[in-house]
Amino acid sequence: MRLAPAAPTADEARHFAQLAQIAGDDVFTHLFGSRARAVLEAMFLLRDNDSSHAHTTFLHEDEAIAGMLQACPAAVARRRETRTLWLYLRYAAWQIPRALVVGFLLRDLLDFLGGSLEDDDFYILFLAIYPAYRGRGHSKTLLQEAERLAAFHDCSRLTLDVDEGNDIARAAYARAGFLQIARSKEVEIEGERHRLLRLAKPIAPSPAGPAPAT
């Protein structure tokens, strides 16, 4: 088992799109329909956006990708919000009307995702393990890597959002020391109800000091 920063290749973009859809509980399918995978792959290959390979670490087992972590300082994510949104719409192509309608229905969740983060938070956008590799401690390994990266960037806590109905993920994060600090409004989209919980975990600063500015 090994961790490796992502590279902007077509093969890794394909894995990113699959794992992001797993982590996102189908929200990208709701937003972009049949374009969801293409949109995510395109975003991954670019650098200056929240879904970039630059923020992604893959976990490998026996040379196969088993899971991924995508995370960055909240201050960095906040600076790129407008560009990220513009790129999502650009690559949505003919699915733009769908994305706008669904985005309006999900506006309370989307506003929640961008709010109540501190500049010294290290925000986990996605953490996902392929089903075939679950139960082997890989989520713990990726959370430990998130802590290492957060300390390196001189961030004081890890933050993430999880669907209230995802009991397995909530239990795993609780075991890892995360506590709930906020809760979104409930929304309904295509017959499914969603509510997000914001979880946080304080971390110790890195003795090596802050990382260079991103």
trRosetta pair geometry for C-beta under 8 A, 3 or more apart (Angstrom, degrees):
i j d omega theta_ij theta_ji phi_ij phi_ji
1 59 6.8 -4 -167 -178 95 94
1 60 6.9 162 -150 85 46 57
1 61 5.1 -10 -98 -99 78 78
1 66 7.7 -44 -126 23 94 147
1 138 7.6 -146 -144 -103 136 89
1 141 7.1 -87 152 -126 137 170
2 59 7.6 168 86 -154 35 54
2 60 5.1 -12 60 57 82 104
3 57 5.5 9 -174 172 103 118
3 58 7.3 160 -153 83 55 43
3 59 5.7 -28 -99 -101 72 67
3 60 7.6 179 -86 16 22 80
3 141 7.3 -165 -61 153 115 111
3 142 7.8 150 -107 -99 120 64
3 145 5.6 167 -129 -98 162 147
4 57 6.9 158 78 -159 29 73
4 58 5.6 -21 65 62 83 89
4 60 6.3 19 9 -11 113 120
5 56 7.3 105 -164 87 59 60
5 57 5.8 -50 -101 -104 46 72
5 58 7.9 60 157 18 8 78
6 12 5.3 151 -159 168 94 140
6 16 7.0 53 -138 -71 151 121
6 44 7.6 -82 149 -173 148 106
6 53 4.1 -130 108 -159 117 88
6 54 7.9 -91 66 -45 102 16
6 56 3.8 7 -1 92 140 108
6 57 6.6 -128 -25 -88 83 20
6 58 5.6 101 -83 -22 81 101
6 68 7.5 33 -68 -138 121 121
7 12 5.7 132 62 6 69 157
7 53 6.5 -10 136 176 7 144
8 12 7.4 -120 -124 69 13 123
8 13 7.4 38 -160 -57 54 105
8 44 7.3 165 -125 134 73 76
8 45 4.9 94 -162 -146 102 61
8 46 8.0 116 -127 -31 131 13
8 47 7.7 -58 -69 -67 140 80
8 53 4.8 -157 -76 23 72 157
9 12 4.7 83 59 15 89 100
9 13 6.7 -147 93 -9 43 88
10 13 5.5 -54 -146 35 31 116
10 14 6.6 37 153 -24 64 101
10 41 7.6 29 -146 -170 62 121
10 45 7.9 9 -85 -88 52 124
11 14 5.8 -50 -155 28 32 113
11 15 6.9 28 149 -13 63 103
12 15 5.5 -50 -149 38 40 111
12 16 6.2 47 150 -24 68 102
12 44 7.4 -155 116 152 85 134
12 53 6.8 68 117 -118 128 122
12 56 8.0 141 163 109 117 140
12 58 6.8 -107 -139 -47 107 146
12 65 7.6 142 -119 -73 71 153
13 16 5.5 -50 -146 34 32 115
13 17 6.4 34 156 -20 64 103
13 40 7.8 153 -179 119 81 74
13 41 4.1 77 157 -150 113 82
13 42 7.9 75 -164 -44 135 23
13 44 4.5 161 -124 83 81 132
13 45 5.4 -8 -90 -56 135 92
13 53 7.6 -66 -81 -68 76 114
14 17 6.0 -54 -151 33 30 110
14 18 6.6 26 154 -15 63 107
14 37 7.9 23 -136 -177 62 113
14 41 6.4 16 -77 -105 46 119
15 18 5.8 -58 -149 38 33 109
15 19 6.1 21 159 -10 69 112
15 58 7.0 43 114 -117 143 129
15 65 4.8 12 -145 92 155 160
15 68 7.1 133 136 -43 105 133
16 19 6.1 -65 -143 44 27 102
16 20 5.8 28 160 -22 67 111
16 40 6.4 -162 116 151 93 105
16 41 7.1 136 70 -102 104 54
16 44 4.4 123 86 -106 157 151
16 51 7.8 120 160 175 129 92
16 53 7.3 -101 -66 -91 155 77
16 56 6.3 -30 -109 -138 120 161
16 68 6.6 36 -109 -29 65 179
16 70 7.8 78 -144 -63 103 132
17 20 5.8 -53 -139 36 26 111
17 21 6.5 27 159 -19 60 106
17 36 7.6 134 -169 130 105 76
17 37 4.5 82 163 -150 140 72
17 38 8.0 49 -125 -40 152 16
17 40 3.8 134 -115 93 84 124
17 41 4.8 -31 -50 -56 133 79
17 44 7.0 -106 -51 -15 79 139
18 21 6.0 -59 -156 34 28 109
18 22 6.7 28 148 -18 63 104
18 37 7.5 22 -65 -123 59 108
18 130 7.8 20 126 -96 121 97
19 22 5.4 -48 -150 34 39 115
19 23 6.3 34 153 -15 69 105
19 67 6.7 132 -133 -149 136 49
19 68 4.8 102 119 28 162 118
19 126 6.8 111 127 155 94 132
19 128 4.1 162 -175 83 89 132
19 130 7.1 -72 -94 -62 94 75
20 23 5.7 -55 -143 42 33 108
20 24 5.8 24 158 -15 67 117
20 28 6.8 55 124 -24 103 151
20 40 5.2 -175 65 -150 145 141
20 51 7.2 35 -116 -144 153 112
20 70 7.5 10 -93 5 96 148
20 126 5.3 -63 -113 -111 70 160
20 128 7.1 -148 -71 3 24 149
21 24 5.8 -59 -133 45 27 107
21 26 6.9 41 -173 -92 84 41
21 28 5.6 -95 -103 49 78 126
21 29 6.8 67 -143 -35 111 97
21 36 6.5 84 -96 143 118 129
21 37 7.2 -33 -45 -86 137 78
21 40 7.2 -112 -46 -24 89 166
22 128 4.5 118 86 -156 114 136
22 130 7.5 -152 -48 -100 169 45
23 126 4.1 112 92 -149 166 92
23 127 6.3 134 -119 55 128 35
23 128 3.9 -106 -55 -58 99 115
24 27 4.5 -104 165 36 104 98
24 28 5.3 62 100 -14 156 96
24 126 7.2 -40 -48 -106 82 108
25 163 5.2 37 -30 -31 166 148
25 166 6.9 -114 -80 -63 132 124
25 194 7.5 146 107 -118 138 122
26 29 4.7 -45 -165 37 77 118
26 30 6.2 85 136 -25 83 93
27 30 5.4 -50 -153 34 38 116
27 31 6.3 33 151 -17 68 108
27 106 7.3 104 -152 -130 107 159
27 194 7.8 83 -87 -120 105 167
28 31 5.5 -55 -144 40 35 110
28 32 5.8 -20 175 26 72 110
28 36 4.2 112 136 -151 99 113
28 39 7.2 -165 -167 72 113 123
28 40 6.3 13 -159 -54 158 120
29 32 7.0 -77 -122 58 20 72
29 33 6.8 56 -171 -109 58 21
29 36 5.0 -48 -85 -48 51 160
30 102 5.2 164 147 -162 88 144
30 106 7.4 106 118 -48 136 138
30 189 5.5 50 -155 136 143 137
30 190 6.3 -150 -122 9 102 132
31 36 7.1 109 67 -101 84 95
31 88 7.9 -33 150 176 140 124
31 92 7.8 -91 143 -112 93 125
31 98 7.3 123 171 123 35 93
31 99 5.0 42 178 -123 81 79
31 102 5.1 -156 -105 93 50 137
31 103 6.6 60 -128 -61 100 81
31 106 7.7 -60 -80 21 96 150
32 35 4.4 -101 167 78 104 91
32 36 4.2 144 77 -79 112 63
32 39 5.1 -101 -138 1 167 147
32 92 5.4 -128 -120 -124 100 91
32 95 5.0 83 -157 122 62 150
32 98 7.0 123 -123 94 24 119
32 99 5.8 20 -84 -80 65 106
33 36 6.7 -173 72 -31 23 92
33 95 5.2 -157 38 -128 109 130
33 98 5.5 11 -21 118 119 167
34 95 7.4 -168 51 -74 69 135
35 38 5.2 -68 -163 50 64 111
35 39 5.4 68 140 -31 91 104
35 91 7.4 165 165 138 118 76
35 92 5.8 109 109 -149 149 51
35 93 6.1 -169 -121 42 148 103
35 94 7.6 167 -55 57 140 71
35 95 4.4 -144 17 3 137 145
36 39 5.9 -60 -150 33 25 110
36 40 6.5 18 160 -13 63 109
37 40 5.9 -59 -149 40 32 108
37 41 6.2 31 156 -19 67 108
38 41 5.8 -55 -145 37 30 111
38 42 6.3 30 157 -19 64 107
38 91 6.8 -161 123 169 87 106
39 42 6.0 -60 -151 36 27 110
39 43 6.4 25 155 -17 64 109
39 88 6.4 49 -176 -146 124 65
39 91 4.5 137 -124 113 72 116
39 92 5.9 22 -95 -80 131 58
40 43 5.8 -55 -146 37 31 111
40 44 6.3 36 155 -25 65 107
40 51 6.6 -116 -144 176 67 144
41 44 5.7 -54 -149 31 30 115
41 45 6.7 28 156 -21 63 106
42 45 6.1 -59 -154 31 30 110
42 46 7.1 24 153 -15 63 105
42 87 7.7 -164 118 171 106 103
42 91 4.5 180 73 -124 150 148
43 46 6.1 -63 -158 34 35 107
43 49 5.8 -98 -161 96 92 140
43 51 3.8 26 135 86 128 127
43 52 6.9 -104 155 -71 73 50
43 84 7.7 54 -146 -147 124 78
43 87 5.9 117 -107 129 90 126
43 88 7.0 12 -79 -83 132 67
43 91 6.7 -129 -48 24 83 158
44 51 5.9 -72 -70 141 59 91
44 52 6.6 126 -144 -142 34 27
44 53 5.3 72 176 -53 76 82
44 56 7.2 8 -143 -18 98 155
45 53 6.8 34 -105 -19 24 118
46 49 5.7 43 97 15 119 116
46 52 5.8 -87 93 -107 66 96
46 87 6.9 -123 49 -145 160 152
47 52 5.2 69 -152 -151 26 142
47 53 7.4 -53 -100 50 59 84
47 54 5.2 66 -150 -32 75 131
48 52 6.8 88 -2 -65 11 149
48 80 6.4 -161 168 -124 70 121
48 83 6.2 -33 127 129 98 155
49 52 5.2 133 60 -44 68 99
49 80 5.7 171 -127 169 37 127
49 83 5.7 -129 -96 116 85 101
49 84 4.4 132 -159 -98 93 75
49 87 5.3 -55 -100 31 154 154
50 55 7.1 -24 -167 20 44 159
50 72 7.4 -141 -137 35 69 131
50 77 5.3 58 -110 -137 111 88
50 80 5.6 164 -49 99 78 122
50 81 7.4 35 -38 -93 128 48
50 84 4.5 11 10 -104 100 149
50 125 6.3 152 165 -97 103 152
51 55 7.8 -108 -146 49 11 121
51 70 7.3 11 -135 -178 50 154
51 84 6.8 120 0 -143 89 107
51 125 7.5 -149 -93 145 61 156
52 55 5.6 91 69 8 82 93
52 56 7.3 -147 108 -11 49 101
53 56 5.1 -71 -147 35 43 120
55 70 5.2 65 115 -165 98 79
55 71 6.3 -165 174 62 101 25
55 72 4.4 -65 -125 -48 122 113
55 125 7.1 54 127 18 137 132
56 68 6.0 -10 -166 -173 98 121
56 69 7.2 157 -153 85 51 50
56 70 4.7 -20 -98 -98 76 88
57 68 6.6 157 83 -157 49 69
57 69 4.7 -4 57 58 100 97
57 70 7.7 -179 22 -78 64 43
57 142 7.4 165 89 -135 114 89
57 145 6.0 -131 99 144 160 146
57 149 7.9 -149 -26 -54 141 144
58 65 5.1 -54 -172 -130 125 106
58 67 7.5 157 -158 88 58 40
58 68 5.1 -32 -105 -100 60 89
59 65 7.3 100 72 -159 50 61
59 66 5.1 -62 103 64 96 96
59 67 4.5 2 47 62 119 85
59 68 6.6 -155 10 -78 80 35
59 69 7.5 73 -31 -11 101 91
59 129 7.8 -27 60 -108 135 85
59 138 5.6 138 125 -161 158 109
59 141 6.3 106 -122 99 139 126
59 142 6.0 -86 -45 -71 134 102
60 63 6.1 -1 178 -126 120 17
60 64 6.6 148 -156 71 75 30
60 65 5.9 -48 -99 -95 70 46
60 66 6.5 131 -138 4 17 91
61 64 6.0 -30 70 63 69 84
61 66 4.3 45 6 -42 110 137
61 133 6.1 157 25 -131 146 128
61 136 7.6 41 -99 109 156 158
61 138 7.6 -74 -46 -92 127 127
65 68 7.2 6 -177 -56 113 95
65 130 7.6 104 113 -21 75 129
66 129 6.3 -6 148 -149 82 83
66 130 5.9 -117 -163 29 47 105
66 133 3.8 171 -158 -157 104 172
66 136 7.9 -60 179 62 148 136
66 138 5.7 -123 124 -123 125 156
67 127 7.6 26 168 -179 116 63
67 128 5.8 -164 -151 101 86 51
67 129 3.8 -31 -92 -104 130 62
67 130 6.3 -137 -72 0 69 70
67 133 6.3 -138 -36 90 98 136
67 138 5.1 127 15 148 145 133
67 139 7.5 -108 176 -75 168 57
67 142 6.3 -93 116 -51 125 142
68 126 6.7 16 101 112 102 110
68 127 7.5 -152 96 -135 54 39
68 128 6.0 6 51 55 82 84
68 142 7.6 93 138 -123 16 140
69 124 7.0 -64 -161 -140 90 101
69 126 7.3 169 -155 93 30 68
69 127 5.4 6 -112 -107 71 82
69 142 4.3 171 -59 -167 117 108
69 145 5.9 176 23 85 162 122
69 146 5.8 -142 -165 -64 142 96
70 124 7.4 109 80 -165 53 60
70 125 4.6 -52 105 65 102 107
70 126 4.2 32 38 46 111 95
70 127 7.6 -148 29 -64 63 50
71 122 6.1 49 162 160 117 90
71 123 6.3 -174 -151 93 79 44
71 124 4.4 -32 -96 -106 115 56
71 125 6.1 -174 -89 10 47 76
71 126 8.0 -139 -53 45 68 52
71 127 7.9 17 -49 -62 110 93
71 146 5.3 62 24 -126 168 100
71 149 6.5 126 90 88 118 143
71 150 7.7 -50 140 -62 134 90
71 158 8.0 -22 -155 -140 146 95
72 76 4.8 -85 147 77 118 130
72 77 5.6 142 81 -52 108 92
72 122 7.3 -131 132 -155 16 72
72 123 6.6 -16 65 57 56 85
72 125 7.5 12 16 -18 85 114
72 214 7.1 -121 -163 89 114 175
73 76 4.6 91 68 3 89 104
73 77 7.1 -161 95 -4 47 85
73 119 7.6 22 167 177 107 58
73 120 7.7 -44 -151 -137 104 29
73 121 7.3 128 -160 85 58 51
73 122 5.7 -48 -97 -106 53 66
73 123 7.3 66 176 13 16 84
73 150 8.0 131 -87 -127 72 65
73 153 5.0 -146 -60 155 114 145
73 155 5.7 -166 -112 -71 90 124
73 214 6.9 168 29 18 117 134
74 77 5.5 -54 -147 39 38 112
74 78 6.1 41 154 -25 70 104
74 117 4.1 -158 -156 155 145 127
74 118 6.5 99 62 76 150 40
74 119 6.2 -144 82 -128 102 25
74 120 7.7 -5 38 53 110 13
74 121 4.0 38 -15 71 135 99
74 122 7.1 -125 -22 -89 80 16
74 123 4.6 95 -81 -26 81 117
74 155 7.8 117 6 -128 88 128
74 159 7.0 21 -65 46 126 129
75 78 5.8 -50 -146 32 30 113
75 79 6.7 32 154 -21 61 103
75 119 4.2 45 -71 -152 111 82
75 120 7.7 22 -27 -61 115 34
76 79 5.9 -55 -154 31 32 111
76 80 6.7 9 156 -4 64 113
76 214 5.0 1 -106 76 137 132
77 80 6.1 -75 -152 46 31 100
77 81 7.0 61 150 -62 66 81
77 117 7.7 -18 71 108 124 165
77 123 5.7 -52 1 54 153 138
77 125 7.5 167 -110 -66 138 114
78 81 5.9 -17 -156 -26 37 114
78 114 7.5 114 -112 -161 77 87
78 117 7.1 -164 -60 80 115 125
78 119 7.7 -70 18 -105 143 73
80 83 5.2 -63 -163 51 69 110
80 84 5.3 76 137 -32 89 104
81 84 5.8 -59 -147 35 25 112
81 85 6.4 23 159 -17 64 107
81 114 6.1 67 -125 -129 139 127
82 85 5.9 -56 -150 36 30 109
82 86 6.3 29 153 -18 65 108
83 86 5.6 -55 -146 37 33 113
83 87 6.2 31 157 -18 67 106
84 87 5.9 -58 -149 37 28 108
84 88 6.5 33 153 -22 64 104
85 88 5.7 -51 -150 31 32 114
85 89 6.6 25 155 -12 64 105
86 89 6.0 -61 -154 39 31 107
86 90 6.2 35 149 -25 66 107
87 90 5.3 -49 -143 33 35 116
87 91 6.3 17 164 -5 68 107
88 91 6.5 -69 -148 45 24 96
88 92 6.3 37 152 -37 63 106
88 99 7.2 176 141 -168 102 149
89 92 5.4 -45 -145 19 33 120
89 96 5.8 58 -161 -122 82 102
89 99 6.6 -175 -108 99 70 147
92 95 4.6 -110 176 77 88 91
92 96 4.8 121 101 -76 121 62
92 98 7.8 -155 -180 61 123 91
92 99 4.8 -50 -143 -22 159 149
93 96 7.0 -142 94 -30 19 90
95 98 4.8 -49 -171 42 76 118
95 99 5.8 82 130 -28 86 99
96 99 5.5 -56 -143 37 33 112
96 100 6.2 32 160 -20 68 105
97 100 5.9 -57 -148 36 30 110
97 101 6.4 26 157 -16 65 107
98 101 5.9 -60 -149 38 30 108
98 102 6.0 18 160 -9 68 112
99 102 6.1 -60 -140 45 27 103
99 103 5.7 33 157 -25 64 113
100 103 5.6 -53 -140 37 26 115
100 104 6.5 31 156 -23 60 102
101 104 5.9 -54 -157 30 29 111
101 105 6.8 24 149 -14 63 105
102 105 5.5 -54 -150 38 38 111
102 106 6.0 19 155 -4 70 112
102 189 6.3 67 -148 -150 89 132
103 106 5.9 -66 -139 51 29 99
103 107 6.7 66 151 -73 62 73
103 110 6.5 24 -159 -36 79 159
104 107 5.6 -10 -157 -40 34 113
105 187 6.5 129 153 178 74 123
105 188 7.8 -78 177 82 113 52
105 189 5.2 121 124 -99 132 98
106 109 4.8 -50 -178 44 85 114
106 110 5.5 86 121 -26 92 101
106 187 5.8 133 -118 118 52 162
106 189 6.1 -5 -66 -60 94 143
106 194 7.8 1 -124 66 97 137
107 110 5.5 -57 -139 42 33 110
107 111 6.0 36 160 -20 68 105
108 111 5.9 -51 -144 37 28 110
108 112 6.4 32 152 -23 61 107
108 184 6.1 131 140 176 94 105
108 185 4.2 -59 170 58 147 118
108 187 5.4 169 51 -59 114 118
109 112 5.5 -55 -150 34 32 115
109 113 6.5 38 152 -26 65 101
109 184 5.6 69 -108 164 60 159
109 185 7.8 -114 -58 64 60 76
109 187 5.6 -94 -28 14 107 138
109 194 6.3 2 -80 110 145 120
109 196 5.8 112 -139 -10 92 122
110 113 5.6 -45 -150 26 34 115
110 114 6.9 16 158 -4 62 106
111 114 6.3 -70 -154 45 31 99
111 115 5.9 18 157 -17 68 123
112 115 5.9 -71 -138 41 27 106
112 116 7.6 -16 -160 21 60 115
112 161 7.4 118 124 -121 105 145
112 182 7.5 -180 -161 131 103 123
112 184 3.8 -30 -89 -103 170 115
112 185 7.5 -163 -52 20 131 72
112 196 5.7 157 110 61 142 129
112 198 7.5 -143 168 -49 102 112
113 161 6.2 -85 -110 -5 77 163
113 196 7.2 16 -70 88 78 175
114 117 7.6 -87 179 8 33 117
116 181 7.9 -179 151 116 128 109
116 182 5.5 80 119 -55 163 168
116 198 6.6 -79 96 -71 129 177
117 121 4.9 -112 -168 47 88 148
117 123 6.1 -13 -136 -75 141 129
117 159 6.3 -175 -122 79 93 159
118 121 4.8 117 59 -26 75 99
118 156 7.8 -34 98 51 135 111
118 157 7.7 61 52 45 123 110
120 154 7.2 -74 -139 124 99 75
120 155 5.1 159 176 -139 65 60
120 156 4.6 37 134 9 123 99
120 157 7.4 77 115 22 87 75
121 155 6.1 28 163 -163 10 119
121 156 7.5 -51 -81 55 42 75
121 157 5.8 -34 -117 74 71 85
121 158 7.6 89 -166 -146 76 14
121 159 4.6 -9 -168 4 126 126
121 200 7.6 -76 -127 -124 113 111
122 146 6.8 157 124 176 125 87
122 149 6.7 151 -166 103 145 89
122 150 3.4 -129 9 -112 162 100
122 153 6.2 126 -96 63 114 128
122 155 3.8 135 -41 91 97 165
122 157 7.2 -166 25 94 79 37
122 158 5.4 -39 72 -104 97 59
122 159 7.2 151 70 20 44 74
122 203 7.7 -21 26 26 126 141
123 158 8.0 141 -96 -163 23 54
123 159 5.2 -29 -106 72 69 96
123 160 7.0 137 -164 -84 60 53
124 127 5.6 -6 174 -32 127 110
124 146 5.7 -9 -85 -134 115 147
124 158 6.3 28 -24 -173 110 100
124 159 7.0 -168 17 88 79 43
124 160 4.0 -22 61 -87 108 111
127 139 6.6 86 153 -139 120 84
127 142 5.5 149 -146 120 108 138
127 143 7.2 37 -140 -69 156 76
127 146 7.6 -48 -85 -51 127 139
127 160 7.2 -26 3 -131 118 151
129 133 5.4 -124 178 86 100 99
129 134 5.1 125 110 -84 128 77
129 138 5.0 123 -111 88 131 129
129 139 5.9 -85 -29 -61 132 84
129 142 7.9 -155 -64 -5 97 142
130 133 4.9 65 66 18 89 105
130 134 7.5 -138 92 -34 44 82
131 134 5.8 -39 -151 -3 38 119
133 136 6.0 -69 176 24 68 130
133 138 5.9 30 139 -13 108 156
134 138 7.3 -100 -112 37 40 116
134 139 8.0 27 -134 -28 78 108
137 140 4.9 -46 -169 38 74 120
137 141 6.2 82 134 -27 82 97
138 141 5.4 -51 -149 33 39 115
138 142 6.4 35 155 -16 69 104
139 142 5.8 -57 -149 39 32 108
139 143 6.3 32 153 -18 66 106
139 172 5.7 -8 120 175 154 143
140 143 5.7 -55 -146 38 31 110
140 144 6.4 34 153 -20 64 104
140 176 6.8 -171 -114 -96 73 110
141 144 5.7 -54 -152 34 30 112
141 145 6.6 30 149 -18 63 104
142 145 5.4 -50 -149 35 37 114
142 146 6.5 44 149 -23 65 100
143 146 5.3 -45 -149 31 37 116
143 147 6.6 41 150 -20 64 99
143 158 7.7 80 -159 176 84 171
143 176 5.2 -53 156 -151 166 150
144 147 5.6 -49 -152 32 35 113
144 148 6.6 37 149 -20 64 103
145 148 5.5 -50 -149 34 36 114
145 149 6.3 34 153 -16 67 105
146 149 5.8 -56 -146 40 31 109
146 150 6.1 34 154 -23 65 108
146 158 5.7 72 135 -120 118 133
147 150 5.6 -53 -144 36 29 113
147 151 6.4 28 158 -16 64 106
147 158 6.5 -64 -86 -47 67 132
147 201 8.0 -59 -92 104 103 125
147 203 5.2 -179 -146 -124 89 138
148 151 6.0 -57 -151 37 28 108
148 152 6.3 31 151 -22 63 109
149 152 5.4 -55 -148 35 32 117
149 153 6.4 19 156 -8 66 108
150 153 6.0 -65 -149 45 29 101
150 155 4.2 -83 -169 65 83 118
150 157 7.6 -73 179 115 145 11
150 158 5.6 -101 -61 -75 161 82
150 203 5.4 87 101 55 131 158
151 154 7.5 35 -177 -79 35 27
151 155 7.2 -89 -68 51 25 73
151 203 5.8 -115 -65 138 90 124
151 204 6.5 14 -110 89 122 61
151 205 5.9 137 -148 -163 83 29
151 206 3.7 121 148 -55 95 87
152 206 5.3 72 -82 -49 39 158
152 208 7.1 -3 -120 68 69 121
152 210 7.9 84 157 -158 41 35
152 211 4.8 48 147 -53 83 116
153 210 6.7 19 -175 -155 29 76
153 211 4.7 -39 -95 23 53 120
153 214 7.7 -13 -126 -27 118 117
154 205 6.1 19 -135 -141 62 104
154 206 6.9 -87 -78 29 57 100
154 209 7.1 -13 -76 170 112 47
154 210 3.4 -26 -32 -102 135 92
154 211 6.8 -150 -6 13 88 68
155 158 7.7 90 118 -72 127 50
155 203 7.1 42 99 57 82 122
156 202 6.5 -29 156 -144 79 78
156 203 6.7 172 177 54 30 74
156 205 7.1 -26 -98 -68 67 87
157 200 5.2 25 156 -176 132 103
157 201 6.0 166 -162 81 86 39
157 202 4.8 -50 -98 -101 99 45
157 203 5.9 153 -108 8 36 81
158 178 7.4 -78 92 -97 108 102
158 200 6.7 161 85 -154 55 53
158 201 4.7 -3 53 55 102 95
158 203 6.1 72 -20 -29 89 123
159 181 7.8 -63 -125 38 104 135
159 198 6.5 -5 -169 -174 104 95
159 199 7.0 159 -152 84 54 50
159 200 4.8 -15 -99 -100 79 84
159 201 8.0 -174 -72 22 42 63
160 173 7.2 -134 67 -122 128 141
160 178 7.3 -43 41 -132 105 150
160 198 7.6 166 86 -150 33 55
160 199 5.5 -16 63 60 81 97
161 184 8.0 39 -150 -24 124 123
161 196 4.6 2 -176 -175 114 123
161 197 6.8 155 -154 74 63 41
161 198 5.5 -32 -96 -96 79 62
161 199 7.4 162 -97 15 27 78
162 166 5.6 -114 174 63 98 125
162 169 5.1 -165 -150 116 130 124
162 170 5.8 164 120 -77 145 75
162 173 6.5 -144 -32 -5 155 153
162 196 7.0 137 67 -153 28 71
162 197 5.5 -26 63 59 81 94
162 199 6.2 16 7 -6 112 123
163 166 4.4 90 67 -12 94 107
163 169 7.6 76 45 54 78 137
163 194 6.0 -69 -134 -148 106 89
163 195 7.2 103 -159 67 62 47
163 196 6.3 -52 -98 -99 44 61
163 197 7.7 54 150 14 6 85
164 170 7.8 38 -148 -68 35 140
164 183 7.6 51 -80 -144 121 100
164 194 7.7 143 26 -170 93 47
164 195 4.2 4 -1 79 133 97
164 196 6.9 -136 -30 -94 83 11
164 197 5.5 109 -84 -29 74 105
165 193 7.8 114 -40 90 136 84
165 194 7.6 -91 9 -119 116 55
165 195 7.7 106 -21 42 84 81
166 169 4.2 4 136 31 119 115
166 170 6.0 138 95 -22 73 90
167 170 5.6 -58 -143 39 31 113
167 171 6.2 32 159 -21 66 107
168 171 6.0 -57 -152 35 27 109
168 172 6.5 25 152 -18 63 107
169 172 5.6 -56 -148 36 34 111
169 173 6.3 29 157 -16 68 106
170 173 6.0 -57 -147 39 29 107
170 174 6.3 33 153 -22 64 106
170 197 7.2 47 -109 55 112 146
171 174 5.6 -52 -147 34 31 114
171 175 6.5 33 154 -19 64 104
172 175 5.8 -54 -153 34 32 111
172 176 6.5 25 150 -15 63 109
173 176 5.5 -59 -148 40 36 111
173 178 4.1 -36 164 43 97 137
173 199 5.4 33 153 150 143 169
174 177 7.9 100 179 -28 28 10
174 178 6.3 -83 -82 62 33 80
174 179 8.0 74 -120 -88 69 47
176 201 7.0 -61 122 -79 91 158
177 201 4.9 86 107 -133 95 123
178 199 4.0 40 165 165 124 120
178 200 6.5 141 -151 62 81 18
178 201 4.7 -73 -92 -52 64 106
179 199 6.6 154 74 -153 23 76
179 200 6.3 -35 62 62 75 72
179 201 7.2 127 11 -83 73 62
180 183 7.0 26 178 -61 120 92
180 197 5.3 -54 -125 -177 110 115
180 198 7.0 102 -156 75 63 53
180 199 5.7 -46 -91 -96 50 70
181 198 5.3 -63 64 103 85 101
181 199 7.0 129 8 -127 85 20
181 200 4.8 14 -13 8 135 120
182 197 7.4 156 86 -162 53 49
182 198 3.9 15 55 39 96 125
183 195 6.8 13 -177 166 90 112
183 196 7.4 169 -154 91 46 53
183 197 5.6 -15 -106 -110 74 68
183 198 7.2 -128 -62 17 33 81
184 187 8.0 -39 132 -10 118 98
184 195 5.6 -175 73 -162 88 66
184 196 4.2 44 9 49 129 88
184 197 7.7 -117 8 -64 82 31
184 198 7.8 104 -37 -28 84 92
185 195 7.1 -117 122 -121 23 92
186 193 5.8 4 -178 -173 111 103
186 194 7.0 160 -154 81 64 38
186 195 4.3 -41 -96 -71 75 109
187 193 7.3 165 86 -150 36 57
187 194 5.6 -19 62 61 83 89
187 195 7.5 146 15 -78 63 59
188 191 7.2 -3 -179 -126 101 8
188 192 6.8 163 -153 80 63 35
188 193 5.1 -29 -96 -94 80 69
188 194 7.6 157 -93 16 31 72
189 192 5.9 -26 69 61 68 86
189 194 6.9 -13 20 8 103 118
206 209 6.5 -68 93 26 98 17
206 210 7.6 140 53 -80 113 29
211 214 7.7 30 109 -48 118 88
